[in-house]
Amino acid sequence: MISTDDVTVQAASINDLTSEAFLAYPTHALGTEYYIMSYQFDPATDPKVDGKGHFQGPSVFGLVGFYFDTIVEITIKGQPSFEIILDQFMTYQVSAPRQAKPNHH
């Protein structure tokens, strides 16, 4: 999106067992520290499908690189911190607890 004024875009999709949302900030308003809200998910005890066929899965978050060689430190409670390097328009997705390693695209 290109605008002559500051614009913040917010989008959400809310369903029975899943909700997704994102915020897109003007690049000059980007910060250096963010917190992700998530929930605990235990595939052994939490229902995988409700009566309507909706899938319930683990918490997921994603990042998008705005600049080349952006170093991002990710800290997940109870896990060792790790760093990734994103280039412009690269994406990175973390899904827990099912996969041992995050997806990197």
N, C-alpha and C positions, 0 to 999 in steps of 0.2 A: 504494500500500500504506500502511496506517495501522497503527501499532503503539504500545503503551505503553512498549516497550523499544526500544533501538537494534537495528536490523536492517540488514544489508548483504546485498543479493541479487546472486548471481552466476549467470549463465546462459551456456551454450555449446551450439553445434551444430557438430559436427565431421564432415566428409565427406571423400571422396578428394581433391578439389582445392580445397575451400573450407572455411573455418572462420569462424564468427561467435561473438562473445562480448560480454557487457556486464557492467558493475558498476553497481549502483544504491546510492548511499550515503544515509544520513540527511542531511537538508539542513544540519544544524549541523556535519557532518563534512566538508563540501565545502571543497576547497582553492582555490588560485589558480593552480597550475601543474601541468600534466599532460603526460605523454609518451605518444605513441602508437607502438606497434610496428607496422611495416609491412614490405613487401617490394617490391623493384623488379620491374616488369612491363614487358616490351617486347612489344607485340602483334605485331611483325614476326617475332620469333624464338620466343616462348613459345607452347606449344600452346594453342589456344583450346578444343579439346574433346578429352578423352581417349577411349580405346576404349569406355568405358561411356556416352558421351554427356554427361558432366559438363562444364560450362563453367568455364574458369579465367579470372578477370578481374583487374582491378587492385585494389590496396589501397583500402579505403574506411573512413572513420570518420565518426561522427555525434555531434552535441551536442544537448542539450535544455536549454532555458532554465528556470530555476526561479523567477526573479524578473523583474520588468519592468525594461527599460532596462539589461540586463546587457551590458557591453562585453567582447568576447572578442577577444584578439589571437591570430592563428594564424600560426605560423612553420613553413614546410616547407623542409627542407634544399635549398639551391640555388634557392630562390624568394624574392621579396620578401615580407616580412610584410604582413598585412592585418588589418583589424579588421572585426568584424560586431557588430551590436546585436541581442540576442535578448530577446524578451518572454517572459512566463511561458508555458510549454508550447510555445513555438516550437521547431522543429527545424532543424538545418543539417547537410548532408551534404557531405563532400569525397571525391571519387573521383579517383584519379590513375593514369596520366598521360593518359587518353583525352580528358577534357573540359577545355576551356580555363578554364571558370569553374565553381565549385562550385554544387550545387543548394541553393536556399534556399526553405524552405516555411514 
